[in-house]
Amino acid sequence: MQSVDKSSNHSKITGDFAEHLIMYWLSRHGFECVHVTHTGIDIIATRKSTGERLGISVKSRSRAAGQIDNALTITRPSDEFRKVDEACGHFACKPYFAIVIDQDNVINAYITSKENIINMFGHSSASSQNWNYKKLENDRNTVLFSLEYGKQRWFQ
């Protein structure tokens, strides 16, 4: 596979794409969604059938071709949890995380509660923490989906 020099703005584009992908998927499955620019959460989603409101922080990574990694490194996880809790308090939401990983021609997405993240990975006060998101694949409390893609023809 040919190496690709990603754009200088690729991290921002990846984050924006992941947030909109999660909103699309939730909307497709009966949630009313709004994209927010608030410290701690990126999406507020209300499940129409139950009225449950989720405040979702989206974490995303775009891996280079051939780079396989099953962990997402979270910087200052205690700060992340605090920010999500504060934002959810303002908007009367349950705190959730969405993880979107683009690697090896597959985009995997996981949506789970903050409580479930803590149960799976702990509540670290370290400067960083690895979340092995592959563990979420067998977790019944995690919503997940994947999109496979491949290029047929590209710029020369």
Secondary structure, 3 states (H helix, E strand, C coil): CCCCCCCCCHHHHHHHHHHHHHHHHHHHCCEEEEEEEECCEEEEEEECCCCCEEEEEEEEEECCCCCCCCEEEEECHHHHHHHHHHHHHHHCCEEEEEEEEEECCEEEEEEEEHHHHHHHHCCCCCCEEEEEHHHHHHCCCCEEEEEECCCCCCCC
